[in-house]
Each structure stands twice: as C-alpha cells, then as structure tokens.
Amino acid sequence: MSEQRIVKVAVVSLGCAKNQVDAEQMMAKLAEAGYAFVEEPGMSDIVLLNTCGFITAAKEEAIEWLNELITLKNEGTIKYIVVTGCLSERYREEFEREYPEVDVVIGIAEYGNIAGIFSEMTKKQSGEQICRYGIKEDHSMEGRRIISTLPHYAYLRIADGCDNCCTYCAIPQIRGRYRSRPIENIVNEARQLAEDGVKELIVIAQDTTRYGLDLYGELSLAKLLNELCKIDKLKWIRILYAYPERVTDELIEVMAKQEKIVKYLDIPLQHCDGELLKKMNRKGDESSLRALVAKLRERIPGITLRTTFITGFPGETEEQFNRLGEFAEDMRFERMGCFAYSEEEGTAAAKMPDQVDEEVREHRKEILEEQQDTRVAELYESMIGTENEVVVEGYDRYLEHYFGRSAMFAPEIDGMIYFTAPGDKKPRVGDFVNVKFNDVLDNNLIGELV
C-alpha cells in the first residue's frame, strides 16, 4: 500500500497525562504530514499505541491492547502497529524479540521524528521491524499539539524526567534526568492554548515542585505560576504532582494570593512512617507531613488536598499500616488514591528483604480505599445546601443530568458533579455555571443549576 493511501491513524494513549501530551505532540506532527485520525482502531490503517510502563497493572493493560491490535492486524483489519511510550523504552529487547508483528518500536527520544518513521514504515519490506530509541534526554517537549481533552482544559507539561530516585520507581530509568522547560516556552504555549479556547491549565511534570532547579539553580514553580496568571483568557490553573519537601512558603503564598490558581494541590505522600519513607528514598516523617498539611489548610482556607499512598512496601508492618490509616483519617484528605506496592525489576525496592505478600498489599489498599469512600461521603453530605461554580463537561442522557467539575475536581481522576437545569437553560460544554447541591448519590454530588 502506498503512503498516499495511509491516511487513517488511531492513537491509543495509556497511562498518565504526561504520556498524553507526548501523544498530542505526535498527532500534530502526523497531521502536518497529511495523516487523518479516527477514534476506533478497527477503522484505521495504522494504530499508534503509546504505552505506560510504570507498574504491573499499567504494563498488563498495554500488553492487552497490543494483543488486541495484533489480532486485528492478523485479520487484515489494520495494516501497521506502531508502539511508543514508557513500556517500549523500558523493554527494548523484549519488544524486538517477542512481538515481530509490531512494525515500529520507538523510544521517547524519537517522538519528533514520528512522521518520517511512518513514511519509512510504509516503504519497508514486509516483516522488517523498525526499532529506534536515541538518548532519553533528547526527548523534545516543544512543539504544537492536537489537544485530545475537552476543548476547555489542557495539560501543560513543564518538565520531563525525574531525579528523585524513589526506590520503588522506574521512571528515572525510563525518562532520564529531570529537565525543565524554559519559562518563556511554557508561557508562550499557555498563551496559545488560551487563544485556542482553553480555560483551565493543569500543570504537570514528574515533580512539578522541582521545576527550574536544573535550569535556573533555584526552585521556580512560584515564579512560573505568577507568569501564567498574567494570561487574561485563563480562568483556572491547577497543580499536580507536588513533592512535600518542596512545597515552599513562596509557593503557598502564590497559591493563596493568585485568584486563577485553584485551591487544589496534589501531593503524593506515599506513606507517613518515617522509617518506610527513608527506605523509599523520600524525605520527611509523620510529624513533618502533619505540619505541612496544617500549614496548607491554615494559609489557603478551603484548599482541596489530594494524595496517594502505597500499601505493602517491603517491610511494612501491621503497626505501620495501621498508623497510615490513622494518619489518613486525621488528615481527612478530600482526594486520595492508593496503590498496592508493585515489585518492579531494576528498582532498589525489588531487591529488599521482607517483601509483603501480594494479597496483603491488595487487602491493605482496599481498606484505605473503603475508609476514604466514607470520608468523601461525609464531605459531600456536608456540602448539601451550598453553591459552587462548575464547568460543564457533558450531558448524561440516561440520568437526564448535566455533569461537570468544580475547582475541587481534577479532570479524569476526581469524578463528576451531576446537576439538572431548567428547561429554558441549556448550558454548553465549557460553560462555567453556579450549581446548588441538594443530594448525594453513590458518592456523587447532585445539584441543580442556579
């Protein structure tokens, strides 16, 4: 088949928002080269599978997708499979050896060359596999994107890679050293996104609070946020992936004073026990973490705090787990995610003694999640009768309710608010409206447009 006939590409991007930004940049380069996009892989000529390789569950999801695509190719439904992302970067030799049906396997450094690689792929001999990797640190974070989220919000990546070297995490091996983007590049991209209709920016990196240390010799997130707040057409700026030891007084002050920065902060704490945190190669202990949470709640009234915890890290005792549960109960985080420890090859934690039984890890995770569900239900019950600003994200025809998010809901991870509207009022996706909450159903806030 000649290149001119290959116009339909389906992009399947798995994992985190940082991966999604990579996919959006690749889509822009492919669009410039004349390719068109379809949502369903089965309707395409080429499927670009952008994988996640962070933990076991993510790897399993990627392999399931890959097996489905191989089936489609063997049936003649699709013609080419291109695999990118963290899994292909992490398991280079395995992909080349175990998946000959895949036409192209590339690492993160080759994203900028994606259109040329597609062209080369269509000219190669049948059965010949293209494998390209390059140097991780050469991965470009610049360039146009085709936004794949709803048009009123977008992710804004400010850095790539990681220098924290947590003992359970393979990201530094996959993504390389931490690399900040220049402030002017980030602000220019944010301005363009705002001109294109984006009203909410979600600031992301593997560690947003480390931003600028490598480039400017000092922590510069607060400075960057002040510059972003000058962009007129932006309404909300949200911060994800903040590390507790780098949540500085300067950052807290900027969050408290700047109206465009939503009072929401995602701080992955992972645990509260000082001994386990040290084994994770993370800073702090229960005392310092309690002090940080207290400071944030005092200095930024009404702040929504999101965190994540790991259960069953090597050596975690029943006593340490119980202390984590008590800590979570006392802190009453509005948002909390939980991961059962995943034993990742090549990490220091995988070689540690006293590995916790997998069933115990999962059971402890379930306990924390059940406790959090109860806390969220209590929080939502306390909000009945109050009003909040909500950005509209769609209409559920089955429930006959609109749905959307308030500032305390991050996209794709925190759920939705459901609400009705009078017959003469039909809000559109991207509108900001006031909603009065009048009920809670299955841990969802229910309300009506004011």
Secondary structure, 3 states (H helix, E strand, C coil): CCHHHCCEEEEEECCCHHHHHHHHHHHHHHHHCCCEECCCHHHCCEEEEEECCCCHHHHHHHHHHHHHHHHHHHCCCCCEEEEEEHHHHHCHHHHHHHCCCCCEEECHHHHHHHHHHHHHHHHCCCCCCEEECCCHHHCCCCCCCCCCCCCCEEEEECEECCCCCCCCCCHHHHHCCCEECCHHHHHHHHHHHHHCCCCEEEEECCCHHHCCHHHHCCCCHHHHHHHHCCCCCCCEEEECCCCHHHCCHHHHHHHHHCCCEEEEEECCCECCCHHHHHHCCCCCCHHHHHHHHHHHHHHCCCCEEEEEEEECCCCCCHHHHHHHHHHHHHHCCCEEEEEECCCCCCCCHHHCCCCCCHHHHHHHHHHHHHHHHHHHHHHHHHCCCCEEEEEEEEEECCCCEEEEECCCCCCCCCCCEEEECCCCCCCCCCCEEEEEEEEEECCEEEEEEC
